[in-house]
Amino acid sequence: MITERLKYNQMANRRPSMYFWRTHAGDEIDYIEEMDNVIAAYEFKYKNKPHAKAPRKFKTAYPNSNYEIVHMENFSFFILPNQQT
């Protein structure tokens, strides 16, 4: 997923800063993009987890961030955001 996102960013001439996030306690976020002072956090799951939330420590540290679960049913928004109908 990250490789496909990198391809999209390259083709769209986007240059976000890219990170992952993990605490000593083991809380983690798989992929984070920061661009124009906007933080977008993405967690990758095989199946949809409708009640999944961003780790509390992350939301406390970055309260204005966006958080999305990317899974088999919605991954196209992540790799081809402008192609949605």
Secondary structure, DSSP 4 states (H G I P E B T S, - for coil): -HHHHHHHHHHTT---EEEEEE-TTS-EEEEEEEETTEEEEEEE-SS--TT----HHHHHH-TT-EEEEE-TTTTHHHH-GGG--
